[in-house]
Amino acid sequence: MGFKSNQSEAFQNGLKPEGDYECIITAIEERTTKKGSVGLNFTLVIRNDVQGQKYGNSCLFHTIWKKHEPNENDMQVEGYNFAQLMAMGKAAKLPDGKEYDSLKAYCTDLLNKCIRVDLTHKEWNGKERECIDFVSPTKYPECKHKFKSSAPTADSFATKQTGFATPKTNTQADSAIGSLEDFEDVLTDDGVPF
């Protein structure tokens, strides 16, 4: 059976509508732009357990940038915007006054926490993009989100540049690899068939 094309039904710009979304923090990674700016990128998954909320399992991204002229508070979190990181912790309902040894420990506490975000559209470099303006505590603290794959864990960190709190799935293949200490460095390609 054939069909008739209808380009008015085409997916337009791929942007989710502006508004509030209930999300889960699933990864936090440090990344550097081509121009050298450094930021903590938060990967947020839109929850699929909130009735009436569209785009469940879709991702949103939020970046907290390292400041060019950090103040004393910012230096406690490796030069990142301290106020924005504390706002993320407040939205995730982390305990106020808790002592952290490092930014990595703080990010580990943020992992798998539910928050509510205010998504807007802003123009950047001539393109309209999704932007998270505000974060706030979830209105649905009992999370029953079902991940498409295994849920993120807080016991390992990404190795892409400097990762802070990225989930790792533990598969049989991971355990079958063994320790990297069992391998020997090869300094030449002599005798390698490819």
Backbone as a chain_set.jsonl record, in Angstrom:
{"seq": "MGFKSNQSEAFQNGLKPEGDYECIITAIEERTTKKGSVGLNFTLVIRNDVQGQKYGNSCLFHTIWKKHEPNENDMQVEGYNFAQLMAMGKAAKLPDGKEYDSLKAYCTDLLNKCIRVDLTHKEWNGKERECIDFVSPTKYPECKHKFKSSAPTADSFATKQTGFATPKTNTQADSAIGSLEDFEDVLTDDGVPF", "coords": {"N": [[0.844, -1.18, 0.0], [0.616, 2.192, -0.849], [1.531, 5.647, -0.132], [0.856, 9.134, 0.382], [2.928, 11.884, 0.271], [3.274, 14.411, 2.788], [4.365, 17.258, 3.582], [3.738, 19.154, 5.455], [3.438, 17.819, 7.755], [5.944, 17.317, 8.58], [8.682, 16.947, 10.846], [9.556, 19.729, 12.643], [11.677, 21.765, 14.01], [12.809, 20.274, 15.985], [12.798, 21.098, 18.617], [11.731, 20.876, 21.956], [8.602, 21.886, 23.364], [8.394, 25.038, 25.113], [8.389, 25.306, 28.691], [7.665, 23.732, 31.913], [9.451, 20.863, 33.018], [9.656, 17.679, 34.475], [12.47, 16.049, 35.598], [15.321, 13.751, 35.667], [18.59, 13.74, 36.916], [21.065, 12.355, 35.092], [23.711, 12.232, 34.243], [26.869, 13.863, 34.636], [29.294, 15.74, 33.209], [32.519, 17.101, 32.567], [33.301, 19.357, 30.077], [35.048, 20.813, 27.304], [34.791, 23.58, 25.181], [35.299, 24.308, 21.636], [36.421, 26.8, 21.6], [37.633, 26.939, 24.008], [36.224, 27.321, 26.412], [35.164, 26.048, 29.548], [32.899, 23.752, 30.906], [30.445, 22.263, 33.115], [28.525, 19.743, 32.052], [25.247, 18.82, 32.33], [23.276, 16.023, 31.976], [19.958, 15.481, 31.551], [17.177, 13.456, 31.996], [13.92, 13.375, 30.821], [11.267, 12.622, 32.864], [9.294, 9.629, 32.751], [7.237, 8.93, 34.333], [5.455, 10.834, 35.128], [2.276, 11.825, 35.007], [0.626, 13.015, 32.145], [2.79, 14.447, 31.238], [4.675, 15.109, 28.432], [7.16, 13.761, 26.155], [8.648, 11.878, 27.603], [11.56, 10.133, 28.601], [13.165, 11.529, 26.84], [16.064, 13.587, 26.345], [17.415, 16.443, 28.041], [19.728, 19.151, 28.186], [22.047, 20.84, 30.249], [24.303, 23.39, 31.11], [26.779, 24.377, 33.391], [28.968, 26.912, 33.644], [32.535, 27.348, 33.908], [33.933, 30.035, 35.627], [35.435, 33.045, 34.327], [36.569, 34.901, 35.967], [36.709, 33.838, 38.844], [35.214, 33.951, 42.132], [35.878, 33.692, 45.705], [34.085, 31.717, 46.697], [33.475, 30.376, 44.296], [35.937, 29.22, 43.748], [36.007, 27.126, 45.509], [34.633, 25.169, 44.207], [36.177, 24.43, 42.048], [36.303, 26.662, 40.353], [33.904, 26.856, 39.031], [30.569, 28.242, 38.668], [29.505, 28.913, 41.722], [27.04, 29.621, 42.911], [25.153, 28.736, 41.017], [25.644, 25.974, 41.06], [24.906, 25.441, 43.698], [22.214, 26.075, 43.538], [21.358, 24.015, 41.909], [21.8, 21.868, 43.65], [20.007, 22.558, 45.698], [17.59, 22.36, 44.311], [17.651, 19.634, 43.843], [17.287, 18.745, 46.331], [19.427, 18.276, 48.1], [21.105, 17.857, 51.249], [21.316, 20.808, 53.166], [24.235, 22.47, 54.189], [25.872, 20.26, 54.299], [29.112, 18.818, 54.259], [31.525, 18.606, 51.693], [34.16, 16.81, 50.17], [35.102, 17.243, 47.647], [34.374, 18.551, 44.338], [33.631, 16.485, 42.734], [32.497, 14.662, 44.565], [30.235, 16.108, 45.318], [28.87, 16.231, 42.858], [28.387, 13.534, 42.522], [26.487, 13.125, 44.505], [24.401, 14.527, 43.341], [23.657, 12.969, 41.206], [21.127, 10.951, 39.782], [19.061, 12.28, 41.05], [15.858, 13.832, 41.271], [14.567, 16.668, 39.613], [12.953, 19.776, 38.76], [12.667, 21.533, 35.772], [12.763, 24.65, 34.015], [12.158, 25.106, 30.8], [13.196, 27.007, 28.079], [13.329, 28.743, 24.897], [16.083, 30.003, 23.19], [17.975, 32.209, 21.111], [21.05, 31.446, 19.633], [24.035, 31.978, 18.039], [22.617, 32.372, 15.656], [20.774, 30.295, 15.626], [17.861, 28.787, 16.966], [17.668, 27.478, 20.184], [17.258, 24.983, 22.799], [17.017, 25.927, 26.179], [17.763, 25.837, 29.585], [16.364, 27.696, 31.996], [15.715, 27.902, 34.764], [16.029, 25.908, 37.72], [14.247, 23.819, 39.939], [12.818, 22.304, 42.923], [11.381, 19.029, 42.519], [7.922, 18.384, 41.827], [6.963, 15.963, 42.139], [8.02, 13.892, 44.149], [8.147, 11.124, 44.602], [9.633, 8.932, 42.738], [9.008, 6.973, 39.94], [10.124, 6.405, 37.588], [10.951, 4.621, 34.652], [13.81, 3.446, 33.331], [15.126, 3.213, 30.015], [17.327, 1.588, 29.566], [19.644, 0.018, 31.815], [19.594, 1.535, 35.05], [21.326, 4.565, 35.996], [24.344, 4.532, 37.921], [26.023, 5.634, 40.887], [28.599, 4.91, 41.423], [30.779, 5.053, 39.731], [32.836, 6.97, 37.474], [32.936, 9.121, 34.61], [35.386, 8.953, 31.993], [35.807, 10.63, 29.931], [37.457, 13.393, 29.02], [37.385, 15.128, 31.881], [35.416, 13.476, 33.877], [32.652, 13.734, 36.091], [30.31, 12.633, 37.279], [29.109, 10.244, 35.862], [26.929, 7.758, 34.727], [27.597, 4.236, 34.718], [27.149, 1.265, 33.046], [27.098, -2.047, 34.152], [28.141, -4.717, 32.547], [28.258, -8.128, 31.332], [30.319, -8.24, 29.536], [32.035, -6.231, 30.486], [33.04, -7.395, 32.843], [34.309, -9.552, 31.747], [36.549, -8.601, 30.5], [38.681, -8.161, 32.25], [41.575, -7.143, 34.165], [43.365, -4.181, 33.316], [45.989, -4.242, 33.939], [46.92, -6.671, 33.209], [47.686, -6.513, 30.603], [50.164, -5.754, 28.083], [52.197, -3.013, 27.145], [52.522, -2.067, 23.757], [54.983, -0.87, 21.821], [55.749, -0.638, 19.196], [54.611, -1.281, 15.811], [55.498, -3.548, 14.609], [55.166, -6.65, 13.079], [52.428, -6.662, 13.328], [49.457, -7.53, 11.734], [47.884, -5.618, 10.405]], "CA": [[0.0, 0.0, 0.0], [1.405, 3.412, -0.959], [1.14, 6.788, 0.688], [1.048, 10.447, -0.224], [3.757, 12.712, 1.153], [2.623, 15.592, 3.341], [5.465, 17.915, 4.26], [3.263, 19.959, 6.584], [3.553, 16.937, 8.921], [7.37, 17.094, 8.841], [9.211, 17.386, 12.137], [10.045, 21.07, 12.346], [13.031, 22.132, 14.431], [13.296, 19.358, 16.995], [12.788, 21.678, 19.959], [10.574, 20.576, 22.804], [7.907, 23.133, 23.72], [8.792, 25.715, 26.347], [7.581, 24.978, 29.852], [8.302, 22.988, 32.996], [9.626, 19.427, 32.813], [10.187, 16.891, 35.583], [13.624, 15.341, 35.044], [16.278, 13.065, 36.521], [19.983, 14.001, 36.546], [21.638, 11.041, 34.803], [25.156, 12.31, 34.0], [27.522, 15.167, 34.761], [30.616, 15.631, 32.606], [33.217, 18.335, 32.255], [33.627, 19.434, 28.656], [35.679, 22.042, 26.85], [34.344, 23.965, 23.843], [36.373, 24.557, 20.674], [37.043, 28.081, 21.935], [38.341, 26.807, 25.275], [35.386, 27.485, 27.603], [34.981, 24.79, 30.25], [31.611, 23.697, 31.585], [29.896, 21.001, 33.608], [27.32, 19.436, 31.291], [24.285, 17.961, 33.014], [22.322, 15.325, 31.128], [18.707, 15.305, 32.28], [16.188, 12.656, 31.283], [12.549, 13.743, 31.169], [10.647, 11.472, 33.528], [8.156, 9.009, 32.075], [6.255, 8.539, 35.353], [4.631, 12.0, 35.469], [1.087, 11.77, 34.164], [0.359, 14.203, 31.342], [4.031, 15.054, 30.754], [5.133, 14.542, 27.165], [8.598, 13.636, 25.886], [9.309, 10.997, 28.553], [12.81, 9.489, 28.179], [13.979, 12.439, 26.036], [17.12, 14.253, 27.116], [17.673, 17.878, 28.042], [21.107, 19.382, 28.602], [22.259, 22.1, 30.96], [25.728, 23.583, 31.382], [27.238, 25.385, 34.358], [30.278, 27.274, 33.106], [33.636, 27.774, 34.772], [33.999, 31.491, 35.512], [36.719, 33.622, 33.917], [37.089, 35.561, 37.169], [35.988, 33.214, 39.958], [35.395, 34.519, 43.464], [36.319, 32.716, 46.698], [33.142, 30.594, 46.694], [33.642, 29.644, 43.04], [37.174, 28.448, 43.823], [35.719, 25.905, 46.262], [34.095, 24.204, 43.246], [37.1, 24.415, 40.902], [36.096, 27.808, 39.477], [32.554, 26.882, 38.465], [29.657, 29.169, 39.316], [29.083, 28.315, 42.991], [25.61, 29.869, 43.129], [24.388, 27.852, 40.137], [25.78, 24.613, 41.574], [24.099, 25.341, 44.919], [20.814, 26.059, 43.099], [21.104, 22.644, 41.434], [21.706, 21.049, 44.86], [18.755, 22.904, 46.383], [16.511, 21.765, 43.52], [17.74, 18.182, 44.015], [17.032, 18.519, 47.763], [20.592, 17.818, 48.848], [21.064, 18.465, 52.581], [22.015, 22.085, 53.315], [25.281, 22.444, 55.201], [26.702, 19.05, 54.205], [30.5, 19.059, 53.843], [31.985, 17.792, 50.572], [35.615, 16.812, 49.981], [35.446, 17.647, 46.287], [33.274, 18.775, 43.407], [33.235, 15.146, 42.288], [31.593, 14.111, 45.584], [28.985, 16.861, 45.212], [28.206, 15.785, 41.637], [27.912, 12.17, 42.776], [25.233, 13.271, 45.253], [23.356, 15.032, 42.432], [23.291, 11.931, 40.248], [19.865, 10.23, 40.004], [18.086, 13.094, 41.777], [14.786, 14.421, 40.467], [14.426, 18.119, 39.677], [12.007, 20.37, 37.805], [13.377, 22.563, 35.014], [11.993, 25.569, 33.176], [12.776, 25.091, 29.484], [12.855, 28.109, 27.176], [14.066, 28.747, 23.628], [16.889, 31.215, 23.007], [18.771, 32.187, 19.898], [22.495, 31.464, 19.831], [24.706, 31.808, 16.743], [21.633, 32.341, 14.583], [19.876, 29.147, 15.716], [17.057, 28.698, 18.174], [18.089, 26.301, 20.949], [16.643, 24.772, 24.108], [17.817, 26.49, 27.266], [17.157, 25.689, 30.907], [16.51, 28.954, 32.721], [15.639, 27.72, 36.214], [15.815, 24.576, 38.27], [13.521, 23.883, 41.203], [12.502, 20.954, 43.417], [10.327, 18.302, 41.831], [6.593, 18.352, 42.432], [6.646, 14.534, 42.221], [9.22, 13.309, 44.776], [8.169, 9.662, 44.506], [10.008, 8.66, 41.351], [8.768, 5.625, 39.434], [10.617, 6.432, 36.208], [11.526, 3.368, 34.157], [14.859, 3.73, 32.355], [15.131, 2.337, 28.845], [18.365, 0.603, 29.85], [19.856, -0.034, 33.259], [19.631, 2.835, 35.716], [22.665, 5.051, 36.292], [24.853, 4.301, 39.268], [26.914, 6.704, 41.325], [29.858, 4.362, 41.889], [31.872, 5.209, 38.779], [32.855, 8.289, 36.851], [33.329, 9.108, 33.207], [36.779, 9.256, 31.722], [35.858, 11.608, 28.854], [38.098, 14.554, 29.614], [37.284, 14.874, 33.312], [34.022, 13.214, 34.205], [32.367, 13.864, 37.503], [29.299, 11.69, 37.76], [28.443, 9.652, 34.722], [26.583, 6.379, 35.03], [28.248, 3.162, 33.983], [26.405, 0.021, 33.147], [27.97, -3.176, 34.392], [27.697, -5.814, 31.706], [29.123, -9.296, 31.361], [31.513, -7.916, 28.759], [32.936, -5.487, 31.357], [33.71, -8.301, 33.765], [35.101, -10.501, 30.983], [37.768, -7.965, 30.019], [39.753, -8.347, 33.221], [42.321, -5.969, 34.582], [44.285, -3.636, 32.32], [47.343, -4.567, 34.369], [47.286, -7.926, 32.557], [48.11, -6.242, 29.243], [51.51, -5.232, 27.925], [52.267, -1.916, 26.188], [53.205, -2.363, 22.504], [55.524, 0.411, 21.401], [55.903, -0.617, 17.737], [53.6, -2.081, 15.139], [56.178, -4.647, 13.908], [54.521, -7.944, 13.18], [50.975, -6.544, 13.415], [49.006, -7.783, 10.361], [47.023, -4.587, 9.816]], "C": [[0.885, 1.237, 0.0], [0.928, 4.5, -0.01], [1.421, 8.075, -0.076], [1.868, 11.283, 0.75], [2.987, 13.954, 1.579], [3.651, 16.323, 4.184], [5.023, 18.853, 5.382], [3.324, 19.155, 7.884], [5.011, 16.706, 9.311], [7.752, 17.639, 10.216], [9.928, 18.707, 11.907], [11.489, 21.297, 12.798], [13.566, 21.256, 15.549], [13.309, 19.902, 18.408], [11.533, 21.241, 20.709], [9.899, 21.89, 23.173], [8.431, 23.723, 25.028], [7.858, 25.316, 27.475], [8.374, 24.216, 30.892], [8.328, 21.5, 32.676], [10.213, 18.809, 34.077], [11.278, 15.987, 35.012], [14.41, 14.605, 36.121], [17.673, 13.409, 36.007], [20.65, 12.649, 36.324], [23.14, 11.071, 34.532], [25.63, 13.742, 34.186], [28.941, 14.99, 34.253], [31.217, 17.003, 32.389], [33.61, 18.292, 30.785], [34.233, 20.789, 28.345], [35.211, 22.328, 25.429], [35.551, 24.162, 22.931], [37.125, 25.847, 20.996], [37.7, 28.066, 23.313], [37.517, 27.027, 26.531], [35.122, 26.113, 28.213], [33.656, 24.833, 31.007], [31.29, 22.309, 32.091], [28.588, 20.775, 32.876], [26.476, 18.432, 32.054], [23.385, 17.336, 31.96], [21.106, 15.014, 31.99], [17.753, 14.49, 31.421], [14.805, 13.074, 31.767], [11.854, 12.493, 31.694], [9.435, 10.961, 32.757], [7.066, 8.582, 33.059], [5.352, 9.694, 35.786], [3.466, 12.048, 34.486], [0.877, 13.099, 33.442], [1.61, 14.883, 30.808], [4.476, 14.337, 29.481], [6.656, 14.45, 27.152], [9.342, 12.807, 26.934], [10.456, 10.252, 27.893], [13.656, 10.362, 27.26], [14.991, 13.127, 26.947], [17.069, 15.767, 26.96], [19.101, 18.046, 28.559], [21.222, 20.767, 29.228], [23.74, 22.205, 31.287], [25.916, 24.666, 32.432], [28.692, 25.656, 33.994], [31.27, 27.617, 34.204], [33.784, 29.278, 34.547], [35.394, 31.954, 35.085], [37.391, 34.323, 35.099], [36.335, 35.025, 38.384], [36.249, 33.924, 41.28], [35.792, 33.383, 44.422], [35.397, 31.493, 46.744], [33.305, 29.729, 45.444], [34.888, 28.76, 43.083], [36.988, 27.16, 44.626], [35.22, 24.794, 45.341], [34.857, 24.301, 41.919], [36.837, 25.52, 39.893], [34.747, 27.859, 38.795], [31.691, 27.846, 39.256], [29.032, 28.499, 40.553], [27.579, 28.442, 43.194], [24.756, 28.948, 42.259], [24.477, 26.399, 40.601], [24.95, 24.42, 42.843], [22.607, 25.335, 44.577], [20.435, 24.667, 42.598], [20.952, 21.713, 42.64], [20.424, 21.307, 45.636], [17.567, 22.284, 45.653], [16.476, 20.247, 43.696], [17.522, 17.768, 45.468], [18.201, 17.846, 48.471], [20.569, 18.496, 50.209], [21.904, 19.747, 52.648], [23.051, 21.959, 54.43], [26.16, 21.209, 55.167], [28.085, 19.411, 53.677], [30.86, 18.096, 52.711], [33.495, 17.926, 50.438], [36.011, 17.374, 48.622], [34.181, 17.931, 45.482], [32.744, 17.437, 42.907], [32.244, 14.529, 43.277], [30.233, 14.802, 45.525], [28.18, 16.388, 43.996], [27.676, 14.363, 41.793], [26.602, 12.21, 43.545], [24.082, 13.749, 44.368], [22.828, 13.951, 41.493], [22.054, 11.173, 40.705], [18.836, 11.008, 40.815], [17.08, 13.682, 40.786], [14.744, 15.925, 40.689], [13.361, 18.535, 38.665], [12.769, 21.481, 37.092], [12.391, 23.406, 34.221], [12.729, 25.678, 31.851], [12.27, 26.267, 28.661], [13.631, 27.918, 25.874], [14.799, 30.081, 23.532], [17.705, 31.073, 21.74], [20.247, 32.29, 20.259], [23.142, 31.126, 18.506], [23.705, 31.623, 15.602], [20.674, 31.16, 14.604], [19.119, 29.189, 17.03], [17.402, 27.389, 18.877], [17.302, 26.206, 22.253], [17.599, 25.283, 25.187], [17.066, 26.282, 28.583], [17.438, 26.962, 31.689], [16.579, 28.756, 34.228], [15.528, 26.242, 36.545], [15.123, 24.74, 39.615], [13.232, 22.457, 41.67], [11.334, 20.336, 42.643], [9.001, 18.428, 42.572], [6.146, 16.908, 42.633], [7.841, 13.789, 42.826], [9.286, 11.788, 44.731], [8.403, 9.29, 43.051], [9.786, 7.193, 41.004], [9.179, 5.538, 37.962], [11.225, 5.083, 35.857], [12.529, 3.731, 33.058], [14.78, 2.745, 31.204], [16.167, 1.237, 29.007], [18.573, 0.611, 31.356], [20.019, 1.366, 33.829], [21.063, 3.252, 35.986], [23.055, 4.721, 37.726], [25.858, 5.376, 39.609], [28.291, 6.187, 41.697], [30.999, 4.46, 40.885], [31.736, 6.54, 38.071], [33.372, 8.183, 35.438], [34.804, 9.407, 33.073], [36.927, 10.197, 30.544], [36.332, 12.912, 29.451], [38.099, 14.326, 31.121], [35.824, 14.688, 33.629], [33.812, 13.324, 35.694], [31.381, 12.832, 37.985], [28.511, 11.15, 36.586], [28.147, 8.198, 35.016], [27.373, 5.398, 34.173], [27.406, 1.92, 34.148], [27.399, -1.106, 33.299], [27.434, -4.362, 33.606], [28.638, -6.992, 31.855], [30.404, -9.022, 30.599], [32.517, -7.158, 29.614], [33.721, -6.438, 32.248], [34.586, -9.3, 33.023], [36.426, -9.914, 30.521], [38.929, -8.223, 30.967], [40.45, -7.043, 33.519], [43.232, -5.498, 33.463], [45.727, -3.907, 32.686], [47.83, -5.859, 33.724], [47.812, -7.709, 31.14], [49.489, -5.599, 29.224], [51.471, -4.117, 26.889], [53.041, -2.361, 24.956], [53.668, -1.032, 21.943], [55.756, 0.498, 19.897], [54.777, -1.438, 17.122], [54.229, -3.201, 14.316], [55.417, -5.945, 14.145], [53.017, -7.887, 13.314], [50.425, -6.632, 11.998], [48.133, -6.691, 9.748], [47.649, -3.22, 9.923]], "O": [[1.826, 1.311, 0.79], [0.033, 4.286, 0.807], [2.147, 8.074, -1.07], [1.529, 11.372, 1.93], [2.16, 14.479, 0.833], [3.794, 16.039, 5.373], [5.852, 19.299, 6.175], [3.269, 19.721, 8.976], [5.287, 15.981, 10.267], [7.219, 18.648, 10.679], [10.817, 18.789, 11.06], [12.422, 21.044, 12.035], [14.682, 21.48, 16.019], [13.789, 19.227, 19.318], [10.428, 21.24, 20.165], [10.574, 22.913, 23.283], [8.854, 22.997, 25.928], [6.684, 25.025, 27.25], [9.591, 24.067, 30.781], [7.369, 20.946, 32.14], [11.147, 19.348, 34.671], [11.04, 15.247, 34.058], [14.198, 14.804, 37.317], [17.916, 13.376, 34.801], [20.788, 11.871, 37.268], [23.786, 10.025, 34.588], [24.899, 14.7, 33.932], [29.706, 14.191, 34.792], [30.509, 17.956, 32.066], [34.182, 17.31, 30.312], [33.97, 21.779, 29.027], [35.225, 21.444, 24.573], [36.691, 24.181, 23.397], [38.314, 25.972, 20.703], [38.263, 29.073, 23.74], [38.06, 26.929, 27.631], [34.888, 25.138, 27.499], [33.335, 25.823, 31.663], [31.788, 21.309, 31.575], [27.637, 21.536, 33.059], [26.931, 17.336, 32.381], [22.797, 18.044, 31.142], [21.217, 14.363, 33.029], [17.546, 14.803, 30.248], [14.547, 13.123, 32.969], [11.854, 11.446, 31.047], [8.661, 11.732, 32.19], [6.087, 7.947, 32.667], [4.564, 9.541, 36.719], [3.65, 12.281, 33.291], [0.942, 14.167, 34.05], [1.507, 15.808, 30.002], [4.632, 13.116, 29.462], [7.339, 14.992, 28.021], [10.54, 13.007, 27.138], [10.335, 9.794, 26.757], [14.775, 9.973, 26.923], [14.793, 13.231, 28.157], [16.729, 16.295, 25.902], [19.616, 17.19, 29.278], [20.583, 21.726, 28.793], [24.361, 21.224, 31.695], [25.297, 25.729, 32.372], [29.536, 24.76, 34.029], [30.906, 28.105, 35.274], [33.764, 29.742, 33.407], [36.4, 31.337, 35.435], [38.617, 34.338, 35.215], [35.428, 35.682, 38.894], [37.343, 34.432, 41.526], [36.012, 32.251, 43.992], [35.874, 30.361, 46.821], [33.277, 28.501, 45.523], [34.892, 27.668, 42.515], [37.738, 26.203, 44.437], [35.366, 23.613, 45.655], [34.275, 24.262, 40.835], [37.111, 25.35, 38.705], [34.463, 28.801, 38.056], [32.032, 28.225, 40.377], [28.157, 27.641, 40.44], [26.919, 27.486, 43.601], [23.739, 28.433, 42.723], [23.487, 25.671, 40.54], [24.359, 23.359, 43.044], [21.822, 24.666, 45.248], [19.322, 24.198, 42.836], [20.066, 20.859, 42.649], [19.822, 20.377, 46.172], [16.652, 21.75, 46.28], [15.403, 19.643, 43.699], [17.566, 16.581, 45.794], [18.016, 16.973, 49.318], [20.059, 19.611, 50.323], [23.063, 19.759, 52.233], [22.766, 21.403, 55.49], [27.113, 21.119, 55.942], [28.213, 20.216, 52.755], [30.535, 16.91, 52.771], [34.045, 19.019, 50.574], [37.106, 17.912, 48.455], [33.071, 17.593, 45.895], [31.543, 17.281, 42.686], [31.25, 13.934, 42.86], [29.197, 14.152, 45.666], [26.972, 16.17, 44.086], [26.623, 14.031, 41.249], [25.699, 11.418, 43.273], [22.924, 13.415, 44.617], [21.684, 14.015, 41.042], [21.942, 10.797, 41.872], [17.827, 10.436, 41.23], [17.405, 13.982, 39.637], [14.87, 16.398, 41.819], [12.931, 17.74, 37.829], [13.442, 22.284, 37.738], [11.329, 22.936, 33.812], [13.803, 26.275, 31.783], [11.064, 26.493, 28.558], [14.485, 27.037, 25.771], [14.22, 31.144, 23.76], [18.08, 29.97, 21.343], [20.642, 33.114, 21.084], [22.832, 30.095, 17.908], [23.923, 30.817, 14.697], [19.846, 31.024, 13.704], [19.658, 29.575, 18.067], [17.427, 26.327, 18.256], [16.757, 27.194, 22.746], [18.813, 25.096, 25.111], [15.863, 26.53, 28.664], [18.585, 27.274, 32.007], [17.408, 29.372, 34.898], [15.01, 25.442, 35.766], [15.389, 25.696, 40.344], [13.384, 21.509, 40.901], [10.431, 21.034, 42.181], [8.971, 18.562, 43.795], [5.094, 16.649, 43.216], [8.59, 13.13, 42.105], [10.374, 11.218, 44.813], [7.483, 9.327, 42.234], [10.298, 6.294, 41.671], [8.662, 4.721, 37.2], [11.928, 4.477, 36.666], [12.158, 4.248, 32.004], [14.413, 1.585, 31.39], [15.924, 0.089, 28.635], [17.752, 1.158, 32.092], [20.525, 2.268, 33.16], [21.93, 2.401, 36.186], [22.21, 4.641, 38.618], [26.475, 5.964, 38.72], [29.093, 6.946, 42.241], [32.098, 3.985, 41.172], [30.67, 7.156, 38.066], [34.143, 7.283, 35.103], [35.401, 10.042, 33.943], [38.05, 10.541, 30.176], [35.659, 13.477, 30.313], [38.762, 13.403, 31.593], [35.066, 15.658, 33.646], [34.718, 13.031, 36.474], [31.607, 12.209, 39.022], [27.374, 11.558, 36.349], [29.016, 7.475, 35.503], [27.761, 5.705, 33.046], [27.002, 1.568, 35.256], [28.437, -1.115, 32.637], [26.403, -4.938, 33.954], [29.709, -6.859, 32.448], [31.467, -9.518, 30.973], [33.72, -7.394, 29.502], [34.936, -6.298, 32.391], [35.52, -9.847, 33.61], [37.341, -10.663, 30.182], [40.048, -8.478, 30.52], [39.965, -5.969, 33.164], [43.808, -6.312, 32.741], [46.607, -3.812, 31.83], [49.034, -6.117, 33.695], [48.336, -8.645, 30.536], [49.926, -4.987, 30.199], [50.796, -4.244, 25.867], [54.105, -2.968, 25.083], [52.853, -0.166, 21.625], [55.942, 1.594, 19.368], [54.084, -2.187, 17.81], [53.581, -3.751, 13.425], [55.074, -6.284, 15.278], [52.369, -8.929, 13.407], [50.872, -5.885, 11.128], [47.679, -6.865, 8.617], [47.06, -2.235, 9.478]]}, "num_chains": 1, "name": "protein.A"}
